[in-house]
């Protein structure tokens, strides 16, 4: 069990709450966009043009699949936001490990966006950025705990290579 100080616990709870709020905003955003399209906010100085013909109703291009992909994209953004927010106060290996897991979640989520999605290009750019952030968080987690055993990614077996112990001066 990871023990966090009350400050870190409060920060963590706030960050997780914000992530859920961001992910839950997709329904609100859809409602707000619908409402905004129905209302006209024009300035007082601008005269309202007189319609000469019945305006054409533009069908919505957003299918259910598009909505699902938008939700996936927003979920990844939420995980990235929590990781970024948490990194501002992270100090322990456990906190950096948690942040690493959030970056991994964001990356894995973005990787599910299909190439024909309008979100695909942005997702690919963010994956590269998130991978750099993940590497940094993993390095900080490992530097915080120099005796941590990490897997050797070049090996096909399950042998683990311990990191050197930098806490002892050489030559002792």
BALOBA-1460 file (C-alpha; in Angstrom, 3 decimals):
// residues 172
<rec num="1" residu="x" x="0.000" y="0.000" z="0.000"/>
<rec num="2" residu="x" x="1.312" y="3.419" z="-0.945"/>
<rec num="3" residu="x" x="1.299" y="5.934" z="1.890"/>
<rec num="4" residu="x" x="1.045" y="9.563" z="0.848"/>
<rec num="5" residu="x" x="1.268" y="12.668" z="2.976"/>
<rec num="6" residu="x" x="-1.989" y="14.531" z="3.478"/>
<rec num="7" residu="x" x="-0.833" y="17.191" z="0.993"/>
<rec num="8" residu="x" x="-0.021" y="14.571" z="-1.652"/>
<rec num="9" residu="x" x="-3.241" y="12.690" z="-0.919"/>
<rec num="10" residu="x" x="-5.265" y="15.886" z="-1.393"/>
<rec num="11" residu="x" x="-3.379" y="16.697" z="-4.598"/>
<rec num="12" residu="x" x="-3.937" y="13.171" z="-5.890"/>
<rec num="13" residu="x" x="-7.661" y="13.244" z="-5.102"/>
<rec num="14" residu="x" x="-8.038" y="16.640" z="-6.755"/>
<rec num="15" residu="x" x="-6.183" y="15.455" z="-9.849"/>
<rec num="16" residu="x" x="-8.260" y="12.285" z="-10.154"/>
<rec num="17" residu="x" x="-11.464" y="14.277" z="-9.651"/>
<rec num="18" residu="x" x="-10.418" y="16.705" z="-12.370"/>
<rec num="19" residu="x" x="-9.680" y="13.831" z="-14.739"/>
<rec num="20" residu="x" x="-13.133" y="12.379" z="-14.219"/>
<rec num="21" residu="x" x="-14.666" y="15.824" z="-14.620"/>
<rec num="22" residu="x" x="-12.812" y="16.344" z="-17.898"/>
<rec num="23" residu="x" x="-13.860" y="12.926" z="-19.177"/>
<rec num="24" residu="x" x="-17.453" y="13.599" z="-18.112"/>
<rec num="25" residu="x" x="-17.504" y="16.938" z="-19.884"/>
<rec num="26" residu="x" x="-18.027" y="15.347" z="-23.287"/>
<rec num="27" residu="x" x="-21.764" y="15.064" z="-22.661"/>
<rec num="28" residu="x" x="-21.894" y="18.627" z="-21.359"/>
<rec num="29" residu="x" x="-19.880" y="19.859" z="-24.347"/>
<rec num="30" residu="x" x="-22.311" y="18.176" z="-26.734"/>
<rec num="31" residu="x" x="-25.221" y="19.830" z="-24.935"/>
<rec num="32" residu="x" x="-23.483" y="23.222" z="-24.896"/>
<rec num="33" residu="x" x="-22.579" y="23.007" z="-28.606"/>
<rec num="34" residu="x" x="-26.178" y="22.159" z="-29.426"/>
<rec num="35" residu="x" x="-27.468" y="25.029" z="-27.306"/>
<rec num="36" residu="x" x="-24.923" y="27.478" z="-28.723"/>
<rec num="37" residu="x" x="-25.887" y="26.579" z="-32.298"/>
<rec num="38" residu="x" x="-29.539" y="27.314" z="-31.499"/>
<rec num="39" residu="x" x="-28.838" y="30.715" z="-29.921"/>
<rec num="40" residu="x" x="-27.649" y="33.784" z="-31.762"/>
<rec num="41" residu="x" x="-25.375" y="36.185" z="-29.919"/>
<rec num="42" residu="x" x="-25.059" y="39.248" z="-32.152"/>
<rec num="43" residu="x" x="-23.867" y="42.660" z="-31.096"/>
<rec num="44" residu="x" x="-26.296" y="45.560" z="-30.841"/>
<rec num="45" residu="x" x="-24.454" y="47.543" z="-33.538"/>
<rec num="46" residu="x" x="-24.734" y="44.780" z="-36.116"/>
<rec num="47" residu="x" x="-28.022" y="44.760" z="-38.007"/>
<rec num="48" residu="x" x="-29.721" y="41.427" z="-38.432"/>
<rec num="49" residu="x" x="-29.855" y="40.444" z="-42.112"/>
<rec num="50" residu="x" x="-33.235" y="39.643" z="-43.554"/>
<rec num="51" residu="x" x="-33.333" y="36.035" z="-44.752"/>
<rec num="52" residu="x" x="-34.091" y="35.700" z="-48.435"/>
<rec num="53" residu="x" x="-34.567" y="31.957" z="-48.385"/>
<rec num="54" residu="x" x="-35.182" y="29.235" z="-45.854"/>
<rec num="55" residu="x" x="-31.807" y="28.301" z="-44.355"/>
<rec num="56" residu="x" x="-30.561" y="24.862" z="-45.264"/>
<rec num="57" residu="x" x="-30.461" y="22.439" z="-42.352"/>
<rec num="58" residu="x" x="-26.934" y="21.092" z="-42.091"/>
<rec num="59" residu="x" x="-26.883" y="17.502" z="-40.868"/>
<rec num="60" residu="x" x="-24.541" y="16.733" z="-38.029"/>
<rec num="61" residu="x" x="-21.463" y="14.906" z="-39.219"/>
<rec num="62" residu="x" x="-20.768" y="13.347" z="-35.843"/>
<rec num="63" residu="x" x="-21.767" y="9.689" z="-35.819"/>
<rec num="64" residu="x" x="-21.872" y="7.464" z="-32.767"/>
<rec num="65" residu="x" x="-18.441" y="6.128" z="-33.733"/>
<rec num="66" residu="x" x="-17.113" y="9.712" z="-33.877"/>
<rec num="67" residu="x" x="-18.563" y="10.370" z="-30.426"/>
<rec num="68" residu="x" x="-16.888" y="7.235" z="-29.059"/>
<rec num="69" residu="x" x="-13.545" y="8.263" z="-30.532"/>
<rec num="70" residu="x" x="-13.965" y="11.764" z="-29.088"/>
<rec num="71" residu="x" x="-14.604" y="10.171" z="-25.684"/>
<rec num="72" residu="x" x="-11.475" y="8.017" z="-26.067"/>
<rec num="73" residu="x" x="-9.441" y="11.092" z="-26.975"/>
<rec num="74" residu="x" x="-10.819" y="13.005" z="-23.985"/>
<rec num="75" residu="x" x="-10.080" y="10.066" z="-21.672"/>
<rec num="76" residu="x" x="-6.442" y="10.131" z="-22.812"/>
<rec num="77" residu="x" x="-6.353" y="13.891" z="-22.272"/>
<rec num="78" residu="x" x="-7.712" y="13.378" z="-18.758"/>
<rec num="79" residu="x" x="-4.991" y="10.858" z="-17.892"/>
<rec num="80" residu="x" x="-2.349" y="13.212" z="-19.309"/>
<rec num="81" residu="x" x="-3.754" y="16.104" z="-17.307"/>
<rec num="82" residu="x" x="-3.640" y="14.124" z="-14.061"/>
<rec num="83" residu="x" x="-0.080" y="12.993" z="-14.850"/>
<rec num="84" residu="x" x="1.018" y="16.568" z="-15.526"/>
<rec num="85" residu="x" x="-0.732" y="17.903" z="-12.437"/>
<rec num="86" residu="x" x="0.664" y="15.125" z="-10.232"/>
<rec num="87" residu="x" x="4.203" y="15.638" z="-11.552"/>
<rec num="88" residu="x" x="4.219" y="19.154" z="-10.158"/>
<rec num="89" residu="x" x="4.422" y="17.829" z="-6.602"/>
<rec num="90" residu="x" x="5.722" y="14.256" z="-7.011"/>
<rec num="91" residu="x" x="8.638" y="13.344" z="-4.769"/>
<rec num="92" residu="x" x="8.556" y="9.633" z="-4.003"/>
<rec num="93" residu="x" x="9.254" y="6.662" z="-6.284"/>
<rec num="94" residu="x" x="5.658" y="5.548" z="-5.775"/>
<rec num="95" residu="x" x="4.319" y="8.894" z="-6.973"/>
<rec num="96" residu="x" x="6.560" y="8.832" z="-10.053"/>
<rec num="97" residu="x" x="5.493" y="5.241" z="-10.728"/>
<rec num="98" residu="x" x="1.847" y="6.339" z="-10.555"/>
<rec num="99" residu="x" x="2.605" y="9.170" z="-12.982"/>
<rec num="100" residu="x" x="4.349" y="6.694" z="-15.307"/>
<rec num="101" residu="x" x="1.254" y="4.501" z="-15.266"/>
<rec num="102" residu="x" x="-0.911" y="7.502" z="-16.164"/>
<rec num="103" residu="x" x="1.318" y="8.319" z="-19.151"/>
<rec num="104" residu="x" x="1.170" y="4.654" z="-20.214"/>
<rec num="105" residu="x" x="-2.617" y="4.736" z="-19.967"/>
<rec num="106" residu="x" x="-2.814" y="7.935" z="-22.030"/>
<rec num="107" residu="x" x="-0.515" y="6.475" z="-24.699"/>
<rec num="108" residu="x" x="-2.373" y="3.161" z="-24.869"/>
<rec num="109" residu="x" x="-5.697" y="4.979" z="-25.110"/>
<rec num="110" residu="x" x="-4.494" y="7.217" z="-27.956"/>
<rec num="111" residu="x" x="-3.136" y="4.176" z="-29.803"/>
<rec num="112" residu="x" x="-6.701" y="2.851" z="-30.139"/>
<rec num="113" residu="x" x="-7.760" y="5.807" z="-32.320"/>
<rec num="114" residu="x" x="-8.139" y="4.531" z="-35.900"/>
<rec num="115" residu="x" x="-6.194" y="6.136" z="-38.781"/>
<rec num="116" residu="x" x="-9.374" y="7.382" z="-40.477"/>
<rec num="117" residu="x" x="-10.398" y="9.402" z="-37.414"/>
<rec num="118" residu="x" x="-10.117" y="13.192" z="-37.419"/>
<rec num="119" residu="x" x="-8.310" y="12.788" z="-34.071"/>
<rec num="120" residu="x" x="-5.638" y="10.463" z="-35.481"/>
<rec num="121" residu="x" x="-2.970" y="13.028" z="-36.443"/>
<rec num="122" residu="x" x="-3.252" y="14.893" z="-33.148"/>
<rec num="123" residu="x" x="-3.168" y="11.576" z="-31.277"/>
<rec num="124" residu="x" x="0.035" y="10.522" z="-33.046"/>
<rec num="125" residu="x" x="1.732" y="13.808" z="-32.134"/>
<rec num="126" residu="x" x="0.616" y="13.489" z="-28.537"/>
<rec num="127" residu="x" x="1.818" y="9.893" z="-28.338"/>
<rec num="128" residu="x" x="5.348" y="11.098" z="-29.123"/>
<rec num="129" residu="x" x="5.118" y="13.826" z="-26.493"/>
<rec num="130" residu="x" x="3.604" y="11.475" z="-23.914"/>
<rec num="131" residu="x" x="6.329" y="8.879" z="-24.558"/>
<rec num="132" residu="x" x="8.965" y="11.504" z="-23.738"/>
<rec num="133" residu="x" x="7.038" y="12.409" z="-20.578"/>
<rec num="134" residu="x" x="6.764" y="8.711" z="-19.683"/>
<rec num="135" residu="x" x="10.502" y="8.220" z="-20.088"/>
<rec num="136" residu="x" x="11.188" y="11.211" z="-17.844"/>
<rec num="137" residu="x" x="8.777" y="9.967" z="-15.170"/>
<rec num="138" residu="x" x="10.285" y="6.471" z="-15.287"/>
<rec num="139" residu="x" x="13.780" y="7.915" z="-14.926"/>
<rec num="140" residu="x" x="12.684" y="9.952" z="-11.926"/>
<rec num="141" residu="x" x="11.018" y="6.906" z="-10.375"/>
<rec num="142" residu="x" x="14.181" y="4.859" z="-10.879"/>
<rec num="143" residu="x" x="16.524" y="7.623" z="-9.700"/>
<rec num="144" residu="x" x="14.428" y="7.984" z="-6.578"/>
<rec num="145" residu="x" x="14.992" y="4.293" z="-5.882"/>
<rec num="146" residu="x" x="18.424" y="3.207" z="-7.193"/>
<rec num="147" residu="x" x="17.973" y="-0.392" z="-6.010"/>
<rec num="148" residu="x" x="14.820" y="-0.840" z="-8.058"/>
<rec num="149" residu="x" x="14.968" y="-3.849" z="-10.355"/>
<rec num="150" residu="x" x="13.857" y="-3.056" z="-13.879"/>
<rec num="151" residu="x" x="13.285" y="-5.464" z="-16.773"/>
<rec num="152" residu="x" x="15.866" y="-5.571" z="-19.556"/>
<rec num="153" residu="x" x="13.804" y="-4.748" z="-22.689"/>
<rec num="154" residu="x" x="16.437" y="-6.244" z="-25.030"/>
<rec num="155" residu="x" x="16.007" y="-9.666" z="-23.448"/>
<rec num="156" residu="x" x="13.399" y="-12.222" z="-24.471"/>
<rec num="157" residu="x" x="13.430" y="-13.941" z="-21.105"/>
<rec num="158" residu="x" x="12.085" y="-12.722" z="-17.809"/>
<rec num="159" residu="x" x="15.499" y="-12.035" z="-16.268"/>
<rec num="160" residu="x" x="15.678" y="-8.741" z="-14.438"/>
<rec num="161" residu="x" x="18.762" y="-6.564" z="-14.196"/>
<rec num="162" residu="x" x="19.223" y="-4.641" z="-10.942"/>
<rec num="163" residu="x" x="20.357" y="-1.058" z="-11.225"/>
<rec num="164" residu="x" x="23.755" y="-0.260" z="-9.701"/>
<rec num="165" residu="x" x="23.784" y="1.057" z="-6.155"/>
<rec num="166" residu="x" x="24.948" y="4.653" z="-6.473"/>
<rec num="167" residu="x" x="24.493" y="5.340" z="-2.766"/>
<rec num="168" residu="x" x="27.877" y="3.775" z="-1.913"/>
<rec num="169" residu="x" x="31.094" y="5.561" z="-2.981"/>
<rec num="170" residu="x" x="33.314" y="3.574" z="-5.338"/>
<rec num="171" residu="x" x="36.389" y="1.852" z="-3.958"/>
<rec num="172" residu="x" x="34.962" y="0.893" z="-0.547"/>
